[in-house]
């Protein structure tokens, strides 16, 4: 039988049993290679998806740190907010990141859940991992110009961190959602002003009064010493015990003098009243948003 005919016979289903063993083994190896390539491509994707929680609602509390009342209130607030506009905020908690950094995990979860509208990319994910004591606000591309890195940093540092350190997860998350909604509705001024106030250290009045007293005493004491010592050295002698220096007349040997001593004005200043205002750079998070820990 010609070789071409034998090859055609091997390829036809009724004649598979007549194929030489070598050709049948080659075909099995080829099929096995295709199967292995398929598994190599799709099994990692399936594994990645398997370790991410399902999107079961606007508040996915898999860590169980939000009380029932707060969860219901947050769900209603987020639903009303999305209906009012189109931006979508989702709150998620997981017990642990299992050794993964929170930035890539949050980004994977955001993309897996496909938050926000496809053309607008206007989703926001608030993620908390209590066992790792980490949190992140992941912002979609379309909202990065409104809910900026500065805003998410302020929300984490001023709303979430203090509440979480006190054990109030529900309160911290609720306050963070309130501030995100406020900023996305176009009212970031209150958040920014609050952040600036929180950055300024409180004034200790006891230390302030003590500093003023020490400064005045030092001016009087060292000023008197300077008036007694420096004019005879650097000044012009006008007569017995009388010297002219820096445009003034000094009589160091007497209690009173015609010129006396003057500090030249200016008084005392702590040098700290300027404050410098608030500044922040938002940090490097690998994407829109900010991360934090407590």
Secondary structure, 3 states (H helix, E strand, C coil): CCHHHHHHHHHCHHHHHHCCHHHHHHHHHHHHHHHHHHHHHHHHHHHHHHCCCCCCCCEEECCCCCCHHHHHHHHHHHHHHHHHCCCEEEEEEECCCCCCCHHHHHHHHHHHHCCCCCCCCCEEEEEEEHHHCEEEEEECHHHCCCCCHHHHHHHHHHHHHHHHHCCCHHHHHHHHHHHHHHHHCCCCHHHHHHHHHHHCCCCCHHHHHHHHHHHHHHHHHHHHHHHHHHHHHHCEEEECCEEEECCEEECCCCCCCCCCCCCCCCCCCCCCCCCCCCCCCCCCCCCCEEEEEC
